Amino acid sequence: WTPASICRVDRNTQVHAHWSSIMDGDGKRAKRILSRIKKERDAVSARLERIDLDTSKSEIDETKKIIEAIEKELTD
């Protein structure tokens, strides 16, 4: 278990606050959750590539960048 006072997280975002509250000593639970997030990100990315609607390529790319930024925040 890691006390919140020594976690390297930005308390300004709900994602970071939630992430720090679920981390355990060996990080196994955190790794499982991150793995699920990565799988969901990959699934969303695959779906975005298959979508052929009125969504522009730039909007799809922007969505991917947001997903990647969230993942980066979670791994830092």
PyMOL Python script that loads the backbone (N, CA, C, O; Angstrom):
from pymol import cmd

cmd.read_pdbstr("""\
ATOM      1  N   TRP A   1       0.851  -1.177   0.000  1.00  0.00           N
ATOM      2  CA  TRP A   1       0.000   0.000   0.000  1.00  0.00           C
ATOM      3  C   TRP A   1       0.884   1.222   0.000  1.00  0.00           C
ATOM      4  O   TRP A   1       1.865   1.290   0.740  1.00  0.00           O
ATOM      5  N   THR A   2       0.536   2.190  -0.832  1.00  0.00           N
ATOM      6  CA  THR A   2       1.306   3.419  -0.930  1.00  0.00           C
ATOM      7  C   THR A   2       0.474   4.574  -0.403  1.00  0.00           C
ATOM      8  O   THR A   2      -0.618   4.820  -0.915  1.00  0.00           O
ATOM      9  N   PRO A   3       0.952   5.284   0.597  1.00  0.00           N
ATOM     10  CA  PRO A   3       0.189   6.430   1.103  1.00  0.00           C
ATOM     11  C   PRO A   3       0.005   7.483   0.018  1.00  0.00           C
ATOM     12  O   PRO A   3       0.898   7.706  -0.799  1.00  0.00           O
ATOM     13  N   ALA A   4      -1.141   8.116   0.014  1.00  0.00           N
ATOM     14  CA  ALA A   4      -1.440   9.130  -1.001  1.00  0.00           C
ATOM     15  C   ALA A   4      -0.435  10.273  -0.964  1.00  0.00           C
ATOM     16  O   ALA A   4      -0.200  10.924  -1.982  1.00  0.00           O
ATOM     17  N   SER A   5       0.156  10.521   0.188  1.00  0.00           N
ATOM     18  CA  SER A   5       1.075  11.651   0.317  1.00  0.00           C
ATOM     19  C   SER A   5       2.358  11.475  -0.487  1.00  0.00           C
ATOM     20  O   SER A   5       3.014  12.468  -0.804  1.00  0.00           O
ATOM     21  N   ILE A   6       2.742  10.230  -0.830  1.00  0.00           N
ATOM     22  CA  ILE A   6       3.976  10.046  -1.585  1.00  0.00           C
ATOM     23  C   ILE A   6       3.733   9.600  -3.022  1.00  0.00           C
ATOM     24  O   ILE A   6       4.690   9.354  -3.756  1.00  0.00           O
ATOM     25  N   CYS A   7       2.488   9.492  -3.433  1.00  0.00           N
ATOM     26  CA  CYS A   7       2.183   9.133  -4.818  1.00  0.00           C
ATOM     27  C   CYS A   7       2.491  10.308  -5.731  1.00  0.00           C
ATOM     28  O   CYS A   7       2.221  11.460  -5.391  1.00  0.00           O
ATOM     29  N   ARG A   8       3.061  10.006  -6.894  1.00  0.00           N
ATOM     30  CA  ARG A   8       3.326  11.045  -7.878  1.00  0.00           C
ATOM     31  C   ARG A   8       2.106  11.220  -8.768  1.00  0.00           C
ATOM     32  O   ARG A   8       2.128  10.804  -9.927  1.00  0.00           O
ATOM     33  N   VAL A   9       1.059  11.816  -8.260  1.00  0.00           N
ATOM     34  CA  VAL A   9      -0.136  12.044  -9.065  1.00  0.00           C
ATOM     35  C   VAL A   9      -0.607  13.476  -8.904  1.00  0.00           C
ATOM     36  O   VAL A   9      -0.428  14.102  -7.859  1.00  0.00           O
ATOM     37  N   ASP A  10      -1.197  13.960  -9.940  1.00  0.00           N
ATOM     38  CA  ASP A  10      -1.770  15.298  -9.922  1.00  0.00           C
ATOM     39  C   ASP A  10      -3.183  15.187  -9.373  1.00  0.00           C
ATOM     40  O   ASP A  10      -4.027  14.518  -9.968  1.00  0.00           O
ATOM     41  N   ARG A  11      -3.443  15.821  -8.268  1.00  0.00           N
ATOM     42  CA  ARG A  11      -4.750  15.726  -7.616  1.00  0.00           C
ATOM     43  C   ARG A  11      -5.830  16.534  -8.339  1.00  0.00           C
ATOM     44  O   ARG A  11      -6.988  16.529  -7.919  1.00  0.00           O
ATOM     45  N   ASN A  12      -5.468  17.221  -9.407  1.00  0.00           N
ATOM     46  CA  ASN A  12      -6.438  18.053 -10.109  1.00  0.00           C
ATOM     47  C   ASN A  12      -7.363  17.263 -11.024  1.00  0.00           C
ATOM     48  O   ASN A  12      -8.350  17.816 -11.508  1.00  0.00           O
ATOM     49  N   THR A  13      -7.083  16.012 -11.274  1.00  0.00           N
ATOM     50  CA  THR A  13      -7.937  15.232 -12.167  1.00  0.00           C
ATOM     51  C   THR A  13      -8.560  14.079 -11.417  1.00  0.00           C
ATOM     52  O   THR A  13      -7.941  13.487 -10.534  1.00  0.00           O
ATOM     53  N   GLN A  14      -9.778  13.767 -11.773  1.00  0.00           N
ATOM     54  CA  GLN A  14     -10.475  12.650 -11.144  1.00  0.00           C
ATOM     55  C   GLN A  14      -9.788  11.333 -11.464  1.00  0.00           C
ATOM     56  O   GLN A  14      -9.747  10.430 -10.629  1.00  0.00           O
ATOM     57  N   VAL A  15      -9.244  11.223 -12.681  1.00  0.00           N
ATOM     58  CA  VAL A  15      -8.568   9.982 -13.071  1.00  0.00           C
ATOM     59  C   VAL A  15      -7.410   9.706 -12.128  1.00  0.00           C
ATOM     60  O   VAL A  15      -7.269   8.589 -11.630  1.00  0.00           O
ATOM     61  N   HIS A  16      -6.570  10.723 -11.874  1.00  0.00           N
ATOM     62  CA  HIS A  16      -5.430  10.525 -10.988  1.00  0.00           C
ATOM     63  C   HIS A  16      -5.866  10.226  -9.563  1.00  0.00           C
ATOM     64  O   HIS A  16      -5.282   9.369  -8.901  1.00  0.00           O
ATOM     65  N   ALA A  17      -6.881  10.921  -9.090  1.00  0.00           N
ATOM     66  CA  ALA A  17      -7.352  10.681  -7.728  1.00  0.00           C
ATOM     67  C   ALA A  17      -7.861   9.257  -7.595  1.00  0.00           C
ATOM     68  O   ALA A  17      -7.581   8.578  -6.607  1.00  0.00           O
ATOM     69  N   HIS A  18      -8.607   8.808  -8.588  1.00  0.00           N
ATOM     70  CA  HIS A  18      -9.125   7.437  -8.560  1.00  0.00           C
ATOM     71  C   HIS A  18      -7.975   6.440  -8.667  1.00  0.00           C
ATOM     72  O   HIS A  18      -7.941   5.448  -7.939  1.00  0.00           O
ATOM     73  N   TRP A  19      -7.040   6.700  -9.567  1.00  0.00           N
ATOM     74  CA  TRP A  19      -5.924   5.779  -9.783  1.00  0.00           C
ATOM     75  C   TRP A  19      -5.112   5.611  -8.501  1.00  0.00           C
ATOM     76  O   TRP A  19      -4.745   4.489  -8.151  1.00  0.00           O
ATOM     77  N   SER A  20      -4.827   6.699  -7.801  1.00  0.00           N
ATOM     78  CA  SER A  20      -4.019   6.591  -6.585  1.00  0.00           C
ATOM     79  C   SER A  20      -4.763   5.856  -5.487  1.00  0.00           C
ATOM     80  O   SER A  20      -4.139   5.221  -4.636  1.00  0.00           O
ATOM     81  N   SER A  21      -6.085   5.931  -5.492  1.00  0.00           N
ATOM     82  CA  SER A  21      -6.844   5.261  -4.439  1.00  0.00           C
ATOM     83  C   SER A  21      -6.937   3.758  -4.654  1.00  0.00           C
ATOM     84  O   SER A  21      -7.240   3.025  -3.713  1.00  0.00           O
ATOM     85  N   ILE A  22      -6.682   3.274  -5.888  1.00  0.00           N
ATOM     86  CA  ILE A  22      -6.813   1.840  -6.142  1.00  0.00           C
ATOM     87  C   ILE A  22      -5.471   1.119  -6.190  1.00  0.00           C
ATOM     88  O   ILE A  22      -5.441  -0.108  -6.287  1.00  0.00           O
ATOM     89  N   MET A  23      -4.368   1.847  -6.125  1.00  0.00           N
ATOM     90  CA  MET A  23      -3.061   1.193  -6.197  1.00  0.00           C
ATOM     91  C   MET A  23      -2.782   0.424  -4.911  1.00  0.00           C
ATOM     92  O   MET A  23      -3.074   0.898  -3.813  1.00  0.00           O
ATOM     93  N   ASP A  24      -2.218  -0.761  -5.062  1.00  0.00           N
ATOM     94  CA  ASP A  24      -1.829  -1.532  -3.896  1.00  0.00           C
ATOM     95  C   ASP A  24      -0.309  -1.670  -3.882  1.00  0.00           C
ATOM     96  O   ASP A  24       0.368  -1.199  -4.797  1.00  0.00           O
ATOM     97  N   GLY A  25       0.229  -2.315  -2.844  1.00  0.00           N
ATOM     98  CA  GLY A  25       1.665  -2.389  -2.645  1.00  0.00           C
ATOM     99  C   GLY A  25       2.446  -2.970  -3.799  1.00  0.00           C
ATOM    100  O   GLY A  25       3.462  -2.402  -4.200  1.00  0.00           O
ATOM    101  N   ASP A  26       1.999  -4.091  -4.346  1.00  0.00           N
ATOM    102  CA  ASP A  26       2.771  -4.720  -5.407  1.00  0.00           C
ATOM    103  C   ASP A  26       2.323  -4.275  -6.791  1.00  0.00           C
ATOM    104  O   ASP A  26       2.949  -4.650  -7.782  1.00  0.00           O
ATOM    105  N   GLY A  27       1.290  -3.508  -6.884  1.00  0.00           N
ATOM    106  CA  GLY A  27       0.851  -2.973  -8.165  1.00  0.00           C
ATOM    107  C   GLY A  27       0.107  -3.945  -9.052  1.00  0.00           C
ATOM    108  O   GLY A  27      -0.219  -3.604 -10.190  1.00  0.00           O
ATOM    109  N   LYS A  28      -0.176  -5.154  -8.567  1.00  0.00           N
ATOM    110  CA  LYS A  28      -0.850  -6.139  -9.412  1.00  0.00           C
ATOM    111  C   LYS A  28      -2.230  -5.664  -9.843  1.00  0.00           C
ATOM    112  O   LYS A  28      -2.604  -5.799 -11.008  1.00  0.00           O
ATOM    113  N   ARG A  29      -2.978  -5.113  -8.912  1.00  0.00           N
ATOM    114  CA  ARG A  29      -4.320  -4.642  -9.252  1.00  0.00           C
ATOM    115  C   ARG A  29      -4.239  -3.480 -10.235  1.00  0.00           C
ATOM    116  O   ARG A  29      -5.018  -3.400 -11.184  1.00  0.00           O
ATOM    117  N   ALA A  30      -3.296  -2.588  -9.999  1.00  0.00           N
ATOM    118  CA  ALA A  30      -3.115  -1.446 -10.900  1.00  0.00           C
ATOM    119  C   ALA A  30      -2.744  -1.924 -12.299  1.00  0.00           C
ATOM    120  O   ALA A  30      -3.230  -1.378 -13.290  1.00  0.00           O
ATOM    121  N   LYS A  31      -1.887  -2.937 -12.389  1.00  0.00           N
ATOM    122  CA  LYS A  31      -1.488  -3.473 -13.690  1.00  0.00           C
ATOM    123  C   LYS A  31      -2.668  -4.118 -14.400  1.00  0.00           C
ATOM    124  O   LYS A  31      -2.814  -3.978 -15.614  1.00  0.00           O
ATOM    125  N   ARG A  32      -3.513  -4.825 -13.648  1.00  0.00           N
ATOM    126  CA  ARG A  32      -4.695  -5.447 -14.261  1.00  0.00           C
ATOM    127  C   ARG A  32      -5.633  -4.380 -14.812  1.00  0.00           C
ATOM    128  O   ARG A  32      -6.162  -4.516 -15.915  1.00  0.00           O
ATOM    129  N   ILE A  33      -5.832  -3.330 -14.045  1.00  0.00           N
ATOM    130  CA  ILE A  33      -6.722  -2.254 -14.482  1.00  0.00           C
ATOM    131  C   ILE A  33      -6.138  -1.555 -15.702  1.00  0.00           C
ATOM    132  O   ILE A  33      -6.861  -1.268 -16.656  1.00  0.00           O
ATOM    133  N   LEU A  34      -4.843  -1.279 -15.683  1.00  0.00           N
ATOM    134  CA  LEU A  34      -4.204  -0.640 -16.823  1.00  0.00           C
ATOM    135  C   LEU A  34      -4.294  -1.534 -18.056  1.00  0.00           C
ATOM    136  O   LEU A  34      -4.494  -1.043 -19.167  1.00  0.00           O
ATOM    137  N   SER A  35      -4.150  -2.832 -17.865  1.00  0.00           N
ATOM    138  CA  SER A  35      -4.277  -3.770 -18.972  1.00  0.00           C
ATOM    139  C   SER A  35      -5.675  -3.710 -19.578  1.00  0.00           C
ATOM    140  O   SER A  35      -5.829  -3.731 -20.800  1.00  0.00           O
ATOM    141  N   ARG A  36      -6.693  -3.636 -18.722  1.00  0.00           N
ATOM    142  CA  ARG A  36      -8.070  -3.514 -19.226  1.00  0.00           C
ATOM    143  C   ARG A  36      -8.265  -2.211 -19.983  1.00  0.00           C
ATOM    144  O   ARG A  36      -8.949  -2.177 -21.005  1.00  0.00           O
ATOM    145  N   ILE A  37      -7.665  -1.140 -19.482  1.00  0.00           N
ATOM    146  CA  ILE A  37      -7.774   0.152 -20.162  1.00  0.00           C
ATOM    147  C   ILE A  37      -7.115   0.078 -21.538  1.00  0.00           C
ATOM    148  O   ILE A  37      -7.660   0.592 -22.515  1.00  0.00           O
ATOM    149  N   LYS A  38      -5.951  -0.555 -21.617  1.00  0.00           N
ATOM    150  CA  LYS A  38      -5.256  -0.685 -22.898  1.00  0.00           C
ATOM    151  C   LYS A  38      -6.072  -1.512 -23.883  1.00  0.00           C
ATOM    152  O   LYS A  38      -6.157  -1.168 -25.062  1.00  0.00           O
ATOM    153  N   LYS A  39      -6.673  -2.603 -23.406  1.00  0.00           N
ATOM    154  CA  LYS A  39      -7.502  -3.430 -24.285  1.00  0.00           C
ATOM    155  C   LYS A  39      -8.696  -2.640 -24.801  1.00  0.00           C
ATOM    156  O   LYS A  39      -9.048  -2.730 -25.977  1.00  0.00           O
ATOM    157  N   GLU A  40      -9.312  -1.872 -23.923  1.00  0.00           N
ATOM    158  CA  GLU A  40     -10.447  -1.048 -24.341  1.00  0.00           C
ATOM    159  C   GLU A  40      -9.997   0.018 -25.332  1.00  0.00           C
ATOM    160  O   GLU A  40     -10.694   0.297 -26.307  1.00  0.00           O
ATOM    161  N   ARG A  41      -8.831   0.615 -25.085  1.00  0.00           N
ATOM    162  CA  ARG A  41      -8.299   1.611 -26.017  1.00  0.00           C
ATOM    163  C   ARG A  41      -8.076   1.008 -27.395  1.00  0.00           C
ATOM    164  O   ARG A  41      -8.417   1.616 -28.409  1.00  0.00           O
ATOM    165  N   ASP A  42      -7.500  -0.195 -27.429  1.00  0.00           N
ATOM    166  CA  ASP A  42      -7.268  -0.863 -28.702  1.00  0.00           C
ATOM    167  C   ASP A  42      -8.580  -1.168 -29.415  1.00  0.00           C
ATOM    168  O   ASP A  42      -8.682  -1.018 -30.632  1.00  0.00           O
ATOM    169  N   ALA A  43      -9.580  -1.595 -28.651  1.00  0.00           N
ATOM    170  CA  ALA A  43     -10.884  -1.893 -29.242  1.00  0.00           C
ATOM    171  C   ALA A  43     -11.528  -0.626 -29.799  1.00  0.00           C
ATOM    172  O   ALA A  43     -12.101  -0.642 -30.888  1.00  0.00           O
ATOM    173  N   VAL A  44     -11.432   0.465 -29.050  1.00  0.00           N
ATOM    174  CA  VAL A  44     -11.997   1.738 -29.516  1.00  0.00           C
ATOM    175  C   VAL A  44     -11.261   2.205 -30.767  1.00  0.00           C
ATOM    176  O   VAL A  44     -11.890   2.671 -31.717  1.00  0.00           O
ATOM    177  N   SER A  45      -9.953   2.087 -30.776  1.00  0.00           N
ATOM    178  CA  SER A  45      -9.175   2.494 -31.948  1.00  0.00           C
ATOM    179  C   SER A  45      -9.566   1.684 -33.177  1.00  0.00           C
ATOM    180  O   SER A  45      -9.712   2.232 -34.270  1.00  0.00           O
ATOM    181  N   ALA A  46      -9.733   0.380 -32.993  1.00  0.00           N
ATOM    182  CA  ALA A  46     -10.139  -0.475 -34.112  1.00  0.00           C
ATOM    183  C   ALA A  46     -11.524  -0.079 -34.619  1.00  0.00           C
ATOM    184  O   ALA A  46     -11.758  -0.022 -35.827  1.00  0.00           O
ATOM    185  N   ARG A  47     -12.438   0.194 -33.691  1.00  0.00           N
ATOM    186  CA  ARG A  47     -13.784   0.622 -34.098  1.00  0.00           C
ATOM    187  C   ARG A  47     -13.740   1.953 -34.829  1.00  0.00           C
ATOM    188  O   ARG A  47     -14.444   2.145 -35.820  1.00  0.00           O
ATOM    189  N   LEU A  48     -12.915   2.873 -34.343  1.00  0.00           N
ATOM    190  CA  LEU A  48     -12.809   4.179 -34.998  1.00  0.00           C
ATOM    191  C   LEU A  48     -12.299   4.045 -36.428  1.00  0.00           C
ATOM    192  O   LEU A  48     -12.733   4.782 -37.313  1.00  0.00           O
ATOM    193  N   GLU A  49     -11.390   3.117 -36.658  1.00  0.00           N
ATOM    194  CA  GLU A  49     -10.862   2.922 -38.005  1.00  0.00           C
ATOM    195  C   GLU A  49     -11.904   2.319 -38.934  1.00  0.00           C
ATOM    196  O   GLU A  49     -11.860   2.552 -40.142  1.00  0.00           O
ATOM    197  N   ARG A  50     -12.837   1.550 -38.394  1.00  0.00           N
ATOM    198  CA  ARG A  50     -13.879   0.934 -39.220  1.00  0.00           C
ATOM    199  C   ARG A  50     -15.048   1.872 -39.495  1.00  0.00           C
ATOM    200  O   ARG A  50     -15.813   1.655 -40.435  1.00  0.00           O
ATOM    201  N   ILE A  51     -15.188   2.900 -38.689  1.00  0.00           N
ATOM    202  CA  ILE A  51     -16.317   3.817 -38.854  1.00  0.00           C
ATOM    203  C   ILE A  51     -16.138   4.622 -40.139  1.00  0.00           C
ATOM    204  O   ILE A  51     -15.096   5.238 -40.366  1.00  0.00           O
ATOM    205  N   ASP A  52     -17.162   4.603 -40.959  1.00  0.00           N
ATOM    206  CA  ASP A  52     -17.129   5.376 -42.198  1.00  0.00           C
ATOM    207  C   ASP A  52     -18.382   6.241 -42.243  1.00  0.00           C
ATOM    208  O   ASP A  52     -19.243   6.068 -43.106  1.00  0.00           O
ATOM    209  N   LEU A  53     -18.469   7.163 -41.311  1.00  0.00           N
ATOM    210  CA  LEU A  53     -19.622   8.047 -41.220  1.00  0.00           C
ATOM    211  C   LEU A  53     -19.196   9.456 -41.592  1.00  0.00           C
ATOM    212  O   LEU A  53     -18.289   9.649 -42.401  1.00  0.00           O
ATOM    213  N   ASP A  54     -19.846  10.417 -41.007  1.00  0.00           N
ATOM    214  CA  ASP A  54     -19.517  11.813 -41.266  1.00  0.00           C
ATOM    215  C   ASP A  54     -18.344  12.295 -40.418  1.00  0.00           C
ATOM    216  O   ASP A  54     -18.010  13.480 -40.435  1.00  0.00           O
ATOM    217  N   THR A  55     -17.729  11.396 -39.689  1.00  0.00           N
ATOM    218  CA  THR A  55     -16.605  11.759 -38.837  1.00  0.00           C
ATOM    219  C   THR A  55     -15.350  11.903 -39.694  1.00  0.00           C
ATOM    220  O   THR A  55     -14.981  10.995 -40.439  1.00  0.00           O
ATOM    221  N   SER A  56     -14.716  13.040 -39.576  1.00  0.00           N
ATOM    222  CA  SER A  56     -13.514  13.273 -40.375  1.00  0.00           C
ATOM    223  C   SER A  56     -12.326  12.512 -39.786  1.00  0.00           C
ATOM    224  O   SER A  56     -12.318  12.152 -38.609  1.00  0.00           O
ATOM    225  N   LYS A  57     -11.348  12.284 -40.617  1.00  0.00           N
ATOM    226  CA  LYS A  57     -10.129  11.596 -40.184  1.00  0.00           C
ATOM    227  C   LYS A  57      -9.438  12.383 -39.069  1.00  0.00           C
ATOM    228  O   LYS A  57      -8.884  11.791 -38.143  1.00  0.00           O
ATOM    229  N   SER A  58      -9.469  13.702 -39.156  1.00  0.00           N
ATOM    230  CA  SER A  58      -8.807  14.511 -38.125  1.00  0.00           C
ATOM    231  C   SER A  58      -9.502  14.359 -36.771  1.00  0.00           C
ATOM    232  O   SER A  58      -8.835  14.359 -35.736  1.00  0.00           O
ATOM    233  N   GLU A  59     -10.835  14.230 -36.762  1.00  0.00           N
ATOM    234  CA  GLU A  59     -11.557  14.018 -35.506  1.00  0.00           C
ATOM    235  C   GLU A  59     -11.204  12.661 -34.902  1.00  0.00           C
ATOM    236  O   GLU A  59     -11.033  12.537 -33.689  1.00  0.00           O
ATOM    237  N   ILE A  60     -11.098  11.657 -35.749  1.00  0.00           N
ATOM    238  CA  ILE A  60     -10.727  10.321 -35.274  1.00  0.00           C
ATOM    239  C   ILE A  60      -9.312  10.353 -34.699  1.00  0.00           C
ATOM    240  O   ILE A  60      -9.060   9.788 -33.635  1.00  0.00           O
ATOM    241  N   ASP A  61      -8.396  11.010 -35.398  1.00  0.00           N
ATOM    242  CA  ASP A  61      -7.019  11.116 -34.906  1.00  0.00           C
ATOM    243  C   ASP A  61      -6.961  11.867 -33.581  1.00  0.00           C
ATOM    244  O   ASP A  61      -6.195  11.499 -32.691  1.00  0.00           O
ATOM    245  N   GLU A  62      -7.768  12.918 -33.445  1.00  0.00           N
ATOM    246  CA  GLU A  62      -7.806  13.685 -32.196  1.00  0.00           C
ATOM    247  C   GLU A  62      -8.312  12.816 -31.047  1.00  0.00           C
ATOM    248  O   GLU A  62      -7.787  12.887 -29.936  1.00  0.00           O
ATOM    249  N   THR A  63      -9.328  11.999 -31.311  1.00  0.00           N
ATOM    250  CA  THR A  63      -9.860  11.089 -30.291  1.00  0.00           C
ATOM    251  C   THR A  63      -8.787  10.095 -29.858  1.00  0.00           C
ATOM    252  O   THR A  63      -8.644   9.813 -28.669  1.00  0.00           O
ATOM    253  N   LYS A  64      -8.041   9.570 -30.813  1.00  0.00           N
ATOM    254  CA  LYS A  64      -6.954   8.645 -30.488  1.00  0.00           C
ATOM    255  C   LYS A  64      -5.900   9.329 -29.612  1.00  0.00           C
ATOM    256  O   LYS A  64      -5.383   8.724 -28.672  1.00  0.00           O
ATOM    257  N   LYS A  65      -5.585  10.586 -29.920  1.00  0.00           N
ATOM    258  CA  LYS A  65      -4.595  11.317 -29.126  1.00  0.00           C
ATOM    259  C   LYS A  65      -5.071  11.495 -27.688  1.00  0.00           C
ATOM    260  O   LYS A  65      -4.280  11.391 -26.750  1.00  0.00           O
ATOM    261  N   ILE A  66      -6.353  11.762 -27.519  1.00  0.00           N
ATOM    262  CA  ILE A  66      -6.907  11.920 -26.172  1.00  0.00           C
ATOM    263  C   ILE A  66      -6.797  10.614 -25.402  1.00  0.00           C
ATOM    264  O   ILE A  66      -6.416  10.608 -24.232  1.00  0.00           O
ATOM    265  N   ILE A  67      -7.130   9.511 -26.057  1.00  0.00           N
ATOM    266  CA  ILE A  67      -7.039   8.198 -25.416  1.00  0.00           C
ATOM    267  C   ILE A  67      -5.593   7.915 -25.016  1.00  0.00           C
ATOM    268  O   ILE A  67      -5.335   7.440 -23.910  1.00  0.00           O
ATOM    269  N   GLU A  68      -4.656   8.205 -25.905  1.00  0.00           N
ATOM    270  CA  GLU A  68      -3.242   7.983 -25.604  1.00  0.00           C
ATOM    271  C   GLU A  68      -2.764   8.883 -24.463  1.00  0.00           C
ATOM    272  O   GLU A  68      -1.943   8.460 -23.649  1.00  0.00           O
ATOM    273  N   ALA A  69      -3.264  10.109 -24.396  1.00  0.00           N
ATOM    274  CA  ALA A  69      -2.880  11.022 -23.313  1.00  0.00           C
ATOM    275  C   ALA A  69      -3.369  10.503 -21.965  1.00  0.00           C
ATOM    276  O   ALA A  69      -2.660  10.594 -20.963  1.00  0.00           O
ATOM    277  N   ILE A  70      -4.579   9.962 -21.949  1.00  0.00           N
ATOM    278  CA  ILE A  70      -5.109   9.385 -20.708  1.00  0.00           C
ATOM    279  C   ILE A  70      -4.250   8.207 -20.278  1.00  0.00           C
ATOM    280  O   ILE A  70      -3.912   8.072 -19.102  1.00  0.00           O
ATOM    281  N   GLU A  71      -3.898   7.353 -21.237  1.00  0.00           N
ATOM    282  CA  GLU A  71      -3.052   6.205 -20.911  1.00  0.00           C
ATOM    283  C   GLU A  71      -1.697   6.670 -20.373  1.00  0.00           C
ATOM    284  O   GLU A  71      -1.184   6.093 -19.414  1.00  0.00           O
ATOM    285  N   LYS A  72      -1.116   7.700 -20.978  1.00  0.00           N
ATOM    286  CA  LYS A  72       0.181   8.209 -20.526  1.00  0.00           C
ATOM    287  C   LYS A  72       0.083   8.739 -19.098  1.00  0.00           C
ATOM    288  O   LYS A  72       0.978   8.506 -18.286  1.00  0.00           O
ATOM    289  N   GLU A  73      -1.000   9.448 -18.790  1.00  0.00           N
ATOM    290  CA  GLU A  73      -1.192   9.958 -17.429  1.00  0.00           C
ATOM    291  C   GLU A  73      -1.267   8.814 -16.426  1.00  0.00           C
ATOM    292  O   GLU A  73      -0.758   8.921 -15.310  1.00  0.00           O
ATOM    293  N   LEU A  74      -1.901   7.728 -16.827  1.00  0.00           N
ATOM    294  CA  LEU A  74      -2.059   6.598 -15.914  1.00  0.00           C
ATOM    295  C   LEU A  74      -0.755   5.854 -15.681  1.00  0.00           C
ATOM    296  O   LEU A  74      -0.556   5.269 -14.616  1.00  0.00           O
ATOM    297  N   THR A  75       0.130   5.869 -16.662  1.00  0.00           N
ATOM    298  CA  THR A  75       1.386   5.134 -16.510  1.00  0.00           C
ATOM    299  C   THR A  75       2.485   5.977 -15.882  1.00  0.00           C
ATOM    300  O   THR A  75       3.474   5.422 -15.402  1.00  0.00           O
ATOM    301  N   ASP A  76       2.347   7.284 -15.868  1.00  0.00           N
ATOM    302  CA  ASP A  76       3.374   8.157 -15.269  1.00  0.00           C
ATOM    303  C   ASP A  76       3.309   8.127 -13.763  1.00  0.00           C
ATOM    304  O   ASP A  76       4.096   8.799 -13.097  1.00  0.00           O
TER     305      ASP A  76
END
""", "prot")
cmd.dss("prot")
cmd.show_as("cartoon", "prot")
cmd.util.cbc("prot")
cmd.orient("prot")
